[in-house]
Amino acid sequence: MKIKLDRKYLQYSIFVSLILVISYVLFATVFSFTTKKAQSSLPPVLAASDCLPAFRDGGGPYYQANAPFRENIAPDSTTGEKLYMEGYIYNSTCTNTIAHATLDIWQASEEGTYEDEYYRGQVTTDENGYYKFESVIPLGYGEGTAYRPPHIHFKVHIDGEEVVTSQMFFEDVRGRQGFNDEYIIDLEQNANAWNGTHNIIIPDIKFN
Ligand SMILES: [Fe+2]
């Protein structure tokens, strides 16, 4: 009789232990998931439809090499609408982001003019391939068929090598011929500023 009781006790102990182990695994899985979700600095996984590599262009006449490394490219005296830009730089298949890449930006001011000293600068992506910079919403420029809608020019350098020259645009070009929606900055307006998001996908397959 005593042996039977011990067996039952043993079976009960194993059952309780199993429940505890399963509970722990479930809890750890859920906790790990919620913890990962809270780490906003991890790059989002892009859908194939959002993985359109940046187009290449010539950069135009206003680029200046060796712009200063700084996060805020607008002068203190600007009267433009504040713009906080951020995003990730991805490889050409969007399977990885690129850490320590240099984003070299230049744009027109809020008055639609290029300046030597401001509205240009360089920033570097962090370990997650994330970049950010501060500027203002640029004004478009040019007349008639030469009109250029507001845009921000950029180059990406990886390991000191220029890999793409391209541009990002604003909502006013949506639906216009020659402007793909994927090149439009995702903008949200806050009380005093605009928050812009734009992911850059390197067209060069070499950086996969
Ligand atoms: Fe331009």
Residues whose N, C-alpha, C, O or C-beta is under 5 A from the ligand:
A	BS01	LIG	none
